[in-house]
Amino acid sequence: MNRYPGFIAGLFLLVSGHLLAGEEPLIDTEDQKVMSSRSFLEAHPDMKYRTEGWLAYDEGRYEDARKLFTKAAGFGDKLSQAMLAEMAWKGIGQPVDRPLGYAWADISAERGYRQFVALREQYWRQLSDAERMRAIEIGQPLLDKYTHAVTGAALKKELRKARRYMISGRINRGADVVVPGPYGMATVIRGHDFYAEKFWNAGRYQEWVDEVWTDPPRENVDVGAPITIGAE
C-alpha cells in the first residue's frame, strides 16, 4: 500500500504548503503566516483539525488521522472529507470499504470543486451494482450530518464567536499582532493581514475557500511517484 494517497496529498501540499500561481496569489506568504498561527487555527476548526489530521496521517497514526479528519469534516472541510474517502476506498488504517469511500467523496464534491468531483466520478465508475446500492444507503445519513447547510452553520458559529472576541477587545487592526506560531514560537503579523475580512467574516471566508478550491492551478508538486485516482 502506498503511504500517501497521491491525488489528495498533492492537493494538500499545493494549497497548504505552496504559493498558488497567478498574478495575485490566492494564498501569499502573509496569508500562510496567518494560517499557521495558533490563534488562527483555534478559531478555524476546519483547518485546525485538518492540519492535525494530516500530521497524524504523515506519522502513520491512521486511526487518529481519521478521527481528526472527521472533526474537520464536521466544519465543512472538503479536503478532509476527500481524505476520509481515500482512506476508506484504499483501506488505509481501516478495512477497505469502497461504498463508504464513495459516500465521503460525494460529500466532498458537494460544492462542485473540480478535483473532488473527478474523484467521486472515478469511484462511481468502479463500483459494482451492489456497492452502488450500499453507497446510496450509507451515504444519506452522512449527507444529512455533513452537508454544507449543517457544517457551514457550525463553522459560522465558531467564526462569529472569534469575531465578537476581537471586537470586544477593541483591537487596532493597523498594529502588528504577536501570536504563537508553529512550535510555540512568537510570530509577528501585520494587523491588516491577520484581521482580513476573508478570514473572520463567515461569508467572506466561505467565498475565499471556494476561490481556493473550485479550480486550483495545475502546478508541479513533488509528492513522489504518481498514483492513479482510486487505484487500490
FIVEX-400531 format. One record per residue (C-alpha): residue number from 1; residue in one letter; z, y, x. Coordinates in steps of 0.001 Angstrom, whole numbers, plus 500000, padded with zeros to 6 digits. Example, Ala and Ser with C-alpha at 12.3 -4.5 7.8 and 13.67 -1.06 7.14 Angstrom:
// residues 2
atom kolza:1 fidren:A pz:507800 py:495500 px:512300;
atom kolza:2 fidren:S pz:507140 py:498940 px:513670;
This chain:
// residues 232
atom kolza:1 fidren:M pz:500000 py:500000 px:500000;
atom kolza:2 fidren:N pz:499157 py:503464 px:501280;
atom kolza:3 fidren:R pz:502181 py:505677 px:501774;
atom kolza:4 fidren:Y pz:500509 py:508764 px:500351;
atom kolza:5 fidren:P pz:498581 py:508838 px:497052;
atom kolza:6 fidren:G pz:495720 py:510714 px:498735;
atom kolza:7 fidren:F pz:494306 py:512830 px:495952;
atom kolza:8 fidren:I pz:497628 py:514191 px:494699;
atom kolza:9 fidren:A pz:499026 py:514510 px:498222;
atom kolza:10 fidren:G pz:496036 py:516651 px:499163;
atom kolza:11 fidren:L pz:496641 py:518955 px:496221;
atom kolza:12 fidren:F pz:500322 py:519269 px:497067;
atom kolza:13 fidren:L pz:499613 py:520208 px:500668;
atom kolza:14 fidren:L pz:496854 py:522590 px:499699;
atom kolza:15 fidren:V pz:498932 py:524590 px:497243;
atom kolza:16 fidren:S pz:502405 py:524161 px:498770;
atom kolza:17 fidren:G pz:501640 py:524313 px:502459;
atom kolza:18 fidren:H pz:498372 py:526173 px:502912;
atom kolza:19 fidren:L pz:496911 py:529546 px:502002;
atom kolza:20 fidren:L pz:494367 py:529409 px:499228;
atom kolza:21 fidren:A pz:490863 py:530567 px:500071;
atom kolza:22 fidren:G pz:489330 py:533708 px:498635;
atom kolza:23 fidren:E pz:489102 py:537437 px:499237;
atom kolza:24 fidren:E pz:492579 py:537890 px:497738;
atom kolza:25 fidren:P pz:494528 py:534616 px:498169;
atom kolza:26 fidren:L pz:496480 py:533468 px:495120;
atom kolza:27 fidren:I pz:499285 py:532424 px:497451;
atom kolza:28 fidren:D pz:499687 py:534596 px:500535;
atom kolza:29 fidren:T pz:502253 py:534468 px:503320;
atom kolza:30 fidren:E pz:504691 py:536714 px:501440;
atom kolza:31 fidren:D pz:504421 py:534531 px:498346;
atom kolza:32 fidren:Q pz:505199 py:531478 px:500444;
atom kolza:33 fidren:K pz:508237 py:533188 px:501897;
atom kolza:34 fidren:V pz:509497 py:533974 px:498398;
atom kolza:35 fidren:M pz:508755 py:530480 px:497063;
atom kolza:36 fidren:S pz:510588 py:528747 px:499934;
atom kolza:37 fidren:S pz:513800 py:530735 px:499425;
atom kolza:38 fidren:R pz:516774 py:529002 px:497863;
atom kolza:39 fidren:S pz:517271 py:531848 px:495381;
atom kolza:40 fidren:F pz:513737 py:531466 px:494044;
atom kolza:41 fidren:L pz:513923 py:527679 px:493787;
atom kolza:42 fidren:E pz:517256 py:527733 px:491962;
atom kolza:43 fidren:A pz:515651 py:529980 px:489333;
atom kolza:44 fidren:H pz:512449 py:527895 px:489120;
atom kolza:45 fidren:P pz:513449 py:524274 px:488418;
atom kolza:46 fidren:D pz:509809 py:523202 px:488121;
atom kolza:47 fidren:M pz:509206 py:523987 px:491805;
atom kolza:48 fidren:K pz:512752 py:523114 px:492901;
atom kolza:49 fidren:Y pz:512647 py:519540 px:491635;
atom kolza:50 fidren:R pz:509018 py:519092 px:492690;
atom kolza:51 fidren:T pz:509885 py:520122 px:496251;
atom kolza:52 fidren:E pz:512948 py:517877 px:496350;
atom kolza:53 fidren:G pz:510912 py:515052 px:494838;
atom kolza:54 fidren:W pz:508227 py:515397 px:497473;
atom kolza:55 fidren:L pz:510811 py:515328 px:500275;
atom kolza:56 fidren:A pz:512318 py:512148 px:498807;
atom kolza:57 fidren:Y pz:508839 py:510638 px:498482;
atom kolza:58 fidren:D pz:507975 py:511516 px:502056;
atom kolza:59 fidren:E pz:511167 py:509782 px:503226;
atom kolza:60 fidren:G pz:510341 py:506645 px:501235;
atom kolza:61 fidren:R pz:513128 py:507212 px:498681;
atom kolza:62 fidren:Y pz:510820 py:506482 px:495786;
atom kolza:63 fidren:E pz:513453 py:505966 px:493081;
atom kolza:64 fidren:D pz:514971 py:509359 px:493902;
atom kolza:65 fidren:A pz:511488 py:510865 px:494027;
atom kolza:66 fidren:R pz:510651 py:509519 px:490591;
atom kolza:67 fidren:K pz:513858 py:510947 px:489134;
atom kolza:68 fidren:L pz:513228 py:514350 px:490690;
atom kolza:69 fidren:F pz:509568 py:514453 px:489635;
atom kolza:70 fidren:T pz:510713 py:513573 px:486109;
atom kolza:71 fidren:K pz:513114 py:516537 px:486156;
atom kolza:72 fidren:A pz:510297 py:518813 px:487318;
atom kolza:73 fidren:A pz:508041 py:517335 px:484622;
atom kolza:74 fidren:G pz:510645 py:518414 px:482080;
atom kolza:75 fidren:F pz:509941 py:522014 px:483075;
atom kolza:76 fidren:G pz:506179 py:521573 px:482763;
atom kolza:77 fidren:D pz:505258 py:520971 px:486403;
atom kolza:78 fidren:K pz:501830 py:519345 px:486144;
atom kolza:79 fidren:L pz:501725 py:518230 px:489776;
atom kolza:80 fidren:S pz:504965 py:516292 px:489310;
atom kolza:81 fidren:Q pz:503540 py:514698 px:486176;
atom kolza:82 fidren:A pz:500471 py:513663 px:488165;
atom kolza:83 fidren:M pz:502706 py:512227 px:490898;
atom kolza:84 fidren:L pz:504519 py:510158 px:488267;
atom kolza:85 fidren:A pz:501108 py:508969 px:487072;
atom kolza:86 fidren:E pz:500041 py:507744 px:490506;
atom kolza:87 fidren:M pz:503404 py:506153 px:491274;
atom kolza:88 fidren:A pz:503196 py:504131 px:488051;
atom kolza:89 fidren:W pz:499492 py:503349 px:488465;
atom kolza:90 fidren:K pz:499835 py:502107 px:492036;
atom kolza:91 fidren:G pz:503316 py:500632 px:491788;
atom kolza:92 fidren:I pz:504896 py:502984 px:494319;
atom kolza:93 fidren:G pz:508617 py:502261 px:494232;
atom kolza:94 fidren:Q pz:508220 py:500522 px:490869;
atom kolza:95 fidren:P pz:506183 py:497738 px:489271;
atom kolza:96 fidren:V pz:502537 py:498572 px:488630;
atom kolza:97 fidren:D pz:502221 py:499990 px:485110;
atom kolza:98 fidren:R pz:498698 py:501268 px:484505;
atom kolza:99 fidren:P pz:499209 py:502293 px:480851;
atom kolza:100 fidren:L pz:502234 py:504363 px:481880;
atom kolza:101 fidren:G pz:500209 py:505852 px:484722;
atom kolza:102 fidren:Y pz:497528 py:506893 px:482257;
atom kolza:103 fidren:A pz:500110 py:508341 px:479859;
atom kolza:104 fidren:W pz:501506 py:510581 px:482588;
atom kolza:105 fidren:A pz:498001 py:511525 px:483741;
atom kolza:106 fidren:D pz:497135 py:512523 px:480182;
atom kolza:107 fidren:I pz:500139 py:514856 px:480067;
atom kolza:108 fidren:S pz:499316 py:516313 px:483487;
atom kolza:109 fidren:A pz:495812 py:517157 px:482210;
atom kolza:110 fidren:E pz:497148 py:518942 px:479117;
atom kolza:111 fidren:R pz:496262 py:522446 px:480341;
atom kolza:112 fidren:G pz:492786 py:521458 px:481499;
atom kolza:113 fidren:Y pz:493332 py:521614 px:485266;
atom kolza:114 fidren:R pz:490177 py:520100 px:486715;
atom kolza:115 fidren:Q pz:491757 py:517685 px:489198;
atom kolza:116 fidren:F pz:494186 py:516261 px:486674;
atom kolza:117 fidren:V pz:491517 py:515864 px:484006;
atom kolza:118 fidren:A pz:489465 py:513908 px:486556;
atom kolza:119 fidren:L pz:492460 py:511714 px:487351;
atom kolza:120 fidren:R pz:493057 py:510964 px:483670;
atom kolza:121 fidren:E pz:489419 py:510091 px:483010;
atom kolza:122 fidren:Q pz:489262 py:507874 px:486094;
atom kolza:123 fidren:Y pz:492295 py:505953 px:484899;
atom kolza:124 fidren:W pz:490993 py:505573 px:481344;
atom kolza:125 fidren:R pz:487732 py:504047 px:482556;
atom kolza:126 fidren:Q pz:489649 py:501372 px:484449;
atom kolza:127 fidren:L pz:491975 py:500323 px:481616;
atom kolza:128 fidren:S pz:491306 py:497201 px:479544;
atom kolza:129 fidren:D pz:491276 py:497465 px:475761;
atom kolza:130 fidren:A pz:494803 py:496060 px:475601;
atom kolza:131 fidren:E pz:496003 py:498518 px:478248;
atom kolza:132 fidren:R pz:494434 py:501397 px:476340;
atom kolza:133 fidren:M pz:496290 py:500425 px:473187;
atom kolza:134 fidren:R pz:499580 py:500301 px:475074;
atom kolza:135 fidren:A pz:498832 py:503600 px:476829;
atom kolza:136 fidren:I pz:498432 py:505289 px:473454;
atom kolza:137 fidren:E pz:501591 py:503610 px:472140;
atom kolza:138 fidren:I pz:503837 py:504690 px:475001;
atom kolza:139 fidren:G pz:502054 py:507977 px:475537;
atom kolza:140 fidren:Q pz:503017 py:509611 px:472240;
atom kolza:141 fidren:P pz:506792 py:509595 px:472872;
atom kolza:142 fidren:L pz:506184 py:511009 px:476349;
atom kolza:143 fidren:L pz:503890 py:513674 px:474949;
atom kolza:144 fidren:D pz:506499 py:514677 px:472375;
atom kolza:145 fidren:K pz:509017 py:515226 px:475168;
atom kolza:146 fidren:Y pz:506831 py:516632 px:477921;
atom kolza:147 fidren:T pz:504192 py:518637 px:476074;
atom kolza:148 fidren:H pz:503798 py:522244 px:477221;
atom kolza:149 fidren:A pz:505310 py:523574 px:473998;
atom kolza:150 fidren:V pz:508586 py:521833 px:474881;
atom kolza:151 fidren:T pz:508645 py:522133 px:478656;
atom kolza:152 fidren:G pz:507363 py:525710 px:478614;
atom kolza:153 fidren:A pz:510257 py:526732 px:476382;
atom kolza:154 fidren:A pz:512749 py:525092 px:478758;
atom kolza:155 fidren:L pz:511288 py:526906 px:481772;
atom kolza:156 fidren:K pz:511101 py:530194 px:479879;
atom kolza:157 fidren:K pz:514835 py:529931 px:479157;
atom kolza:158 fidren:E pz:515601 py:529499 px:482867;
atom kolza:159 fidren:L pz:513409 py:532430 px:483893;
atom kolza:160 fidren:R pz:514908 py:534681 px:481213;
atom kolza:161 fidren:K pz:518387 py:533840 px:482454;
atom kolza:162 fidren:A pz:517406 py:534664 px:486027;
atom kolza:163 fidren:R pz:515693 py:537870 px:484913;
atom kolza:164 fidren:R pz:518775 py:539013 px:482983;
atom kolza:165 fidren:Y pz:520863 py:538432 px:486081;
atom kolza:166 fidren:M pz:518545 py:540603 px:488164;
atom kolza:167 fidren:I pz:518567 py:543404 px:485608;
atom kolza:168 fidren:S pz:522358 py:543308 px:485161;
atom kolza:169 fidren:G pz:522680 py:543524 px:488940;
atom kolza:170 fidren:R pz:520598 py:546745 px:488934;
atom kolza:171 fidren:I pz:518630 py:545537 px:491891;
atom kolza:172 fidren:N pz:516494 py:548030 px:493775;
atom kolza:173 fidren:R pz:513082 py:546375 px:493817;
atom kolza:174 fidren:G pz:511919 py:548685 px:496577;
atom kolza:175 fidren:A pz:514583 py:547490 px:499004;
atom kolza:176 fidren:D pz:514412 py:544452 px:501225;
atom kolza:177 fidren:V pz:516079 py:541306 px:499931;
atom kolza:178 fidren:V pz:518053 py:538973 px:502179;
atom kolza:179 fidren:V pz:518190 py:535464 px:500733;
atom kolza:180 fidren:P pz:518994 py:531960 px:502007;
atom kolza:181 fidren:G pz:515760 py:530430 px:503225;
atom kolza:182 fidren:P pz:514854 py:526944 px:504459;
atom kolza:183 fidren:Y pz:517685 py:525133 px:506299;
atom kolza:184 fidren:G pz:520135 py:527857 px:505247;
atom kolza:185 fidren:M pz:518539 py:530464 px:507497;
atom kolza:186 fidren:A pz:518621 py:534030 px:506191;
atom kolza:187 fidren:T pz:515199 py:535308 px:505169;
atom kolza:188 fidren:V pz:514276 py:538962 px:504674;
atom kolza:189 fidren:I pz:511714 py:539575 px:501927;
atom kolza:190 fidren:R pz:510344 py:542838 px:500618;
atom kolza:191 fidren:G pz:511799 py:543576 px:497191;
atom kolza:192 fidren:H pz:508334 py:544319 px:495835;
atom kolza:193 fidren:D pz:507267 py:540766 px:496718;
atom kolza:194 fidren:F pz:510435 py:538941 px:495699;
atom kolza:195 fidren:Y pz:510679 py:540596 px:492275;
atom kolza:196 fidren:A pz:506970 py:540428 px:491446;
atom kolza:197 fidren:E pz:506352 py:540019 px:487712;
atom kolza:198 fidren:K pz:504318 py:536865 px:488277;
atom kolza:199 fidren:F pz:507481 py:535112 px:489461;
atom kolza:200 fidren:W pz:510050 py:536361 px:486932;
atom kolza:201 fidren:N pz:508206 py:537199 px:483731;
atom kolza:202 fidren:A pz:507750 py:533889 px:481900;
atom kolza:203 fidren:G pz:504330 py:534803 px:480505;
atom kolza:204 fidren:R pz:503012 py:536140 px:483791;
atom kolza:205 fidren:Y pz:504447 py:533168 px:485666;
atom kolza:206 fidren:Q pz:502522 py:530736 px:483472;
atom kolza:207 fidren:E pz:499344 py:532772 px:483929;
atom kolza:208 fidren:W pz:499828 py:532658 px:487680;
atom kolza:209 fidren:V pz:500471 py:528904 px:487666;
atom kolza:210 fidren:D pz:497311 py:528428 px:485589;
atom kolza:211 fidren:E pz:495350 py:530530 px:488088;
atom kolza:212 fidren:V pz:496546 py:528365 px:490954;
atom kolza:213 fidren:W pz:495927 py:525007 px:489294;
atom kolza:214 fidren:T pz:492961 py:525488 px:486972;
atom kolza:215 fidren:D pz:490427 py:525134 px:489747;
atom kolza:216 fidren:P pz:491925 py:525052 px:493261;
atom kolza:217 fidren:P pz:489366 py:525664 px:496013;
atom kolza:218 fidren:R pz:487740 py:522795 px:497822;
atom kolza:219 fidren:E pz:489326 py:523113 px:501232;
atom kolza:220 fidren:N pz:489660 py:520598 px:504031;
atom kolza:221 fidren:V pz:493265 py:519449 px:504380;
atom kolza:222 fidren:D pz:494347 py:516852 px:506899;
atom kolza:223 fidren:V pz:496124 py:514225 px:504808;
atom kolza:224 fidren:G pz:494880 py:511122 px:506598;
atom kolza:225 fidren:A pz:492241 py:508632 px:505548;
atom kolza:226 fidren:P pz:490579 py:509376 px:502190;
atom kolza:227 fidren:I pz:491770 py:507317 px:499212;
atom kolza:228 fidren:T pz:489754 py:506818 px:496039;
atom kolza:229 fidren:I pz:491409 py:508226 px:492935;
atom kolza:230 fidren:G pz:493114 py:505469 px:491038;
atom kolza:231 fidren:A pz:492495 py:502848 px:493737;
atom kolza:232 fidren:E pz:495179 py:500175 px:493985;
